[in-house]
Amino acid sequence: MTYTCRYCNKSYSKESTLAAHLCEPKRRYQQQNEQGVQIGFKAYLRFYELTQGSAKLKTYEDFVGSPYYMAFVKFGRHLVAIRCINTASFIDWLLKNNKKIDHWTKESMYTEWMLEYIRKENVKDALERALREMQLLADTDEKLKGNFNDYFRLASSNRVVKQICDCRVTAWIVFNCDSGIHFLETLNEEQVGMILPYIDPDFWQRRFTDYVADTEWVKDILAKAGL
């Protein structure tokens, strides 16, 4: 009697040997529920939807057998690692701009997309993300002691600069609370240069003027939060 792997059709004389066997197709099936693999699979489906119009015909089995499996999974894991602020939007941007899949994990790709995305994203999304990230930092920062309302006042300026450059905290928040404006005044020339592309004052002042209701809504929430 022989025991055959249902993933690669290789046969073994012992059931225990089959159980210990790990071929590439089997490994890929076992990884199916990993977050990075799921994101890679969604990107694979979106690729076929936008370029071929055939995503509905594709299954995880097709994905496993695809020559692009590793590239999509590498990309998915990359998005998990960098905590991409909007995976669906980033994937669509890459595909609609015909970016080569081998370049999808480049930092320059993510930065280029972020600079476009934060200028048009829904204000509610920007505010919710910022407050969530500020609270996460407050929960681990001894100076903040769990109080995110002291984020701009007590958190490390380098840490805040990094979060602005990562678009965790956007201009919607920085320019619309007293502590955010004061924080900008404390930065050195190098730090200002780092965040300037992300909080372009000329663009954002026009944005705030064009969307007065949104701006006042953000100001009110941040003021009530003690920022």
C-alpha positions in Angstrom: 0.0 0.0 0.0 1.2 3.5 -0.8 0.3 6.9 0.6 0.1 9.7 -1.9 0.4 13.4 -1.2 -2.7 15.2 -2.5 -0.7 18.3 -3.1 2.2 17.0 -5.2 1.1 13.4 -5.9 4.4 12.0 -4.5 3.9 8.5 -3.0 5.3 6.9 0.1 5.2 3.5 1.6 4.5 4.7 5.1 1.8 6.9 6.4 4.1 8.5 8.9 6.5 9.5 6.1 3.6 11.1 4.2 2.6 13.0 7.4 6.2 14.3 7.8 6.4 15.2 4.1 6.3 19.0 3.3 6.3 19.9 -0.3 6.0 23.4 -1.6 2.3 23.2 -2.6 1.5 21.7 0.9 3.4 24.5 2.6 1.5 27.1 0.6 -1.8 25.6 1.6 -0.7 25.5 5.3 0.1 29.2 5.1 -3.3 30.2 3.7 -4.6 31.9 6.9 -1.5 34.0 7.5 -2.3 37.7 7.3 0.5 38.4 4.8 -0.6 35.5 2.6 -4.2 36.7 2.7 -3.1 40.2 1.6 -1.0 38.7 -1.1 -4.0 36.7 -2.3 -6.3 39.8 -2.3 -3.6 41.6 -4.4 -3.5 38.6 -6.8 -7.3 38.7 -7.2 -7.3 42.5 -7.6 -4.6 42.2 -10.3 -6.8 39.8 -12.3 -9.9 41.9 -11.7 -8.3 45.2 -13.0 -6.2 43.8 -15.8 -8.1 40.7 -17.0 -11.6 41.1 -15.6 -11.4 37.5 -14.4 -10.9 37.6 -10.6 -14.2 35.7 -10.0 -12.7 32.7 -11.8 -9.6 32.6 -9.6 -9.3 30.5 -6.4 -6.7 30.0 -3.7 -5.7 26.9 -5.6 -4.9 29.0 -8.6 -2.9 31.3 -6.4 -0.9 28.5 -5.0 0.0 27.3 -8.5 0.8 30.8 -9.8 4.4 31.6 -10.8 3.7 34.9 -9.0 2.8 33.4 -5.7 6.0 34.3 -3.9 6.0 37.8 -5.3 2.5 38.5 -4.0 3.1 36.8 -0.7 6.4 38.8 -0.2 4.3 41.9 -0.9 1.6 40.9 1.5 4.1 40.3 4.3 5.8 43.5 3.6 2.5 45.4 4.1 2.0 43.6 7.4 5.6 44.6 8.5 5.2 48.2 7.6 1.6 48.4 8.9 0.3 49.9 5.7 -2.3 52.5 6.5 -4.6 51.4 3.7 -3.8 48.2 1.9 -6.7 48.2 -0.6 -5.9 51.8 -1.7 -2.2 51.0 -2.1 -2.8 47.9 -4.1 -5.2 49.7 -6.5 -2.6 52.6 -6.9 0.2 50.1 -7.8 -2.0 48.4 -10.3 -3.6 51.5 -11.9 -0.2 53.1 -12.2 1.3 50.0 -13.8 4.1 49.6 -11.2 6.2 46.4 -11.7 5.4 43.8 -9.1 9.1 43.4 -8.3 9.1 47.1 -7.2 6.0 46.9 -5.0 8.0 46.4 -1.8 10.3 49.4 -2.5 10.1 52.1 0.1 9.9 54.7 -2.7 6.7 53.1 -4.0 5.0 53.3 -0.6 6.1 56.9 0.0 5.0 58.0 -3.4 1.5 56.6 -2.8 1.3 57.9 0.8 2.0 61.5 -0.4 -0.9 61.2 -2.8 -3.2 59.3 -0.5 -3.1 61.6 2.5 -4.1 64.6 0.4 -7.4 63.0 -0.6 -8.3 60.5 2.1 -11.5 60.8 4.1 -10.9 63.1 7.1 -12.7 60.6 9.4 -10.1 57.9 8.5 -7.2 60.3 9.1 -8.5 61.4 12.5 -9.4 57.8 13.7 -5.9 56.5 12.6 -4.1 59.4 14.3 -6.0 59.0 17.6 -5.5 55.3 17.6 -1.7 55.6 16.9 -1.4 58.4 19.5 -3.1 56.2 22.1 -0.9 53.2 21.2 2.2 55.3 21.8 0.8 56.7 25.0 0.2 53.2 26.4 3.9 52.3 26.0 5.6 55.7 26.7 6.5 56.3 30.3 6.3 60.1 29.8 2.7 59.9 28.5 1.5 57.4 31.0 -1.4 56.4 28.9 -2.6 60.0 28.2 -2.6 60.6 24.5 -3.7 64.2 24.9 0.0 65.0 25.9 1.2 63.4 22.7 2.6 66.6 21.1 3.8 67.9 24.4 5.6 65.0 26.0 6.4 62.4 23.3 9.9 62.3 21.8 10.0 64.8 18.9 11.8 62.3 16.8 9.1 59.7 17.5 6.4 62.1 16.5 8.3 63.2 13.4 8.6 59.5 12.4 4.9 59.0 12.8 4.1 62.0 10.7 6.5 60.7 8.0 4.7 57.3 8.2 1.4 59.2 7.9 0.2 57.8 11.2 -0.5 61.4 12.1 -1.5 63.7 9.3 -1.8 67.5 8.7 -5.4 67.3 9.7 -4.3 66.8 13.2 -1.0 68.7 13.4 -2.4 72.0 12.2 -5.8 71.8 13.9 -4.8 71.7 17.6 -2.8 74.1 19.8 -0.3 71.5 20.9 0.3 70.4 17.3 1.1 73.9 16.2 3.3 74.5 19.2 5.1 71.2 18.5 6.0 72.4 15.0 7.6 75.5 16.6 10.0 73.3 18.6 11.4 71.3 15.7 14.9 71.9 14.3 15.7 72.5 10.7 16.4 68.9 9.9 13.1 67.7 11.4 11.1 70.3 9.6 12.7 69.2 6.3 11.7 65.6 7.0 8.0 66.3 7.6 7.5 69.2 5.2 6.4 66.9 2.2 3.7 65.4 4.4 2.3 68.6 5.9 2.8 71.0 3.0 1.4 74.2 4.6 0.3 75.8 1.3 -1.7 72.7 0.2 -3.2 72.1 3.6 -4.3 75.7 4.2 -6.2 75.6 0.9 -7.6 72.2 2.0 -8.8 73.6 5.3 -10.4 76.6 3.6 -12.2 74.4 1.0 -13.5 72.0 3.6 -14.4 74.3 6.5 -17.0 72.0 8.0 -14.5 69.1 8.2 -11.8 71.4 9.6 -14.1 72.7 12.4 -15.2 69.2 13.2 -11.6 68.0 13.6 -10.7 71.1 15.7 -13.7 70.5 18.0 -12.8 66.8 18.6 -9.2 67.6 19.2 -10.0 70.4 21.6 -12.4 68.1 23.6 -9.6 65.5 23.7 -7.3 68.0 25.4 -4.9 68.4 22.5 
